[in-house]
Amino acid sequence: MRDLTTDFAKACTALDAAVLDLLSGGWDEAPRRQAHDLAVALRQAARGAGWRDSESDLRAVESLLALSSREVQPVRRAVGDRLLEFLGELRKSRLSRTA
């Protein structure tokens, strides 16, 4: 389980970076897809490990990252704020597992 926890934390750090890259850019398709795919993989891993809080946060991140550039433009700031909020919650969940 320790290896899974460590690998999951590393992958979450990669997701954080991918989302920050997406938010600092123009919500371009390639970075959006990369971040979305990572969120999907992490959600599946969280489900398999029984980490319900992480799975829930990642499901929300996954849904927001599924939005196209056209869909997100009118609400981009709000979507970005929510993404950062869910990633913060995910970070708290990870820290509680490693404590």
N, C-alpha and C positions, 0 to 999 in steps of 0.2 A: 504494500500500500504506500510505503514511503516513496518508492520510485514513481508511482502514479502521481502522488501529491507534488513531487518535484517537477516532473514532466508537465503536469497540468499548470503549475505556476509559471513555468517557462513559456508555455504556449499562450497563457493569458497575457504575459508581458508582450509577446509578439502581437496579440490581438490589440492591446492598448496602442502599440506603435502604429499598427495598420489603420486603426480608427483615427488617431491623431493626424496621420498622413492624409487620410481621406478628408477630414474636416479642414485641414489647412489648404487643400487643393480645391478643385472645382467639382467634387463628387463625381469624378471620372469613373467610367465603367470598369476598367481593369482593377484599380485599387478597391473599388466598392465590392467587386466580385471576390477578390482575394480576402478581404475582411469578412465578407459574408460566409465564404467557405470555411474559414477558420472558426467563426462563431458556431457554425453547424457542427463541425467536428468536436469542438469543446463541449457543446451542449450534449452531444451523444455520449462523450466520455463521462460527463457529470452524471448523466442518467444512469450509465452503467455502474458508476461508483456509488450511486444512491445519494448524491449530494443535491438534494431537492432545491435548496436556495440558489445554488449556482446554476442549476438547470433552468430555473425560472428566470433568473437575470439574463442568462444567455439566450433564452427563447425571445425575450424582449429585444435584446441587441440584434438577434438574427432577423426579427421582423422589421426593425428600423432599417437595417442594412439591405433589406430586400427592396426598398424604395428606389425607383429609378431617379435619375437626375431631374427629369421633368416633374416627377411627383414631389420631390423634396424641395425644389426651389422656393415655393411660396412659404414654406415652414422650416427652412434650413436651420435657422438659429435654434428653434425649439427642438428639432430633431437632434441637433448636436448636443444641446444641453441634456436631453434625456439619455443619449448614448453615454455621455460622461457620467451621468448619475448612476446608470446601471453598471458601468465599469467600476465605479467606486464601490458599489455594493458587492460586486464580484470580488474585488480586492479585499474587502473586509471578511468575506466568507473564507477566502484562501488563507488569510492571516489567522483566523480562528482555528483552522485545521492544523496549521503548523505550530501553534502555540502549545 
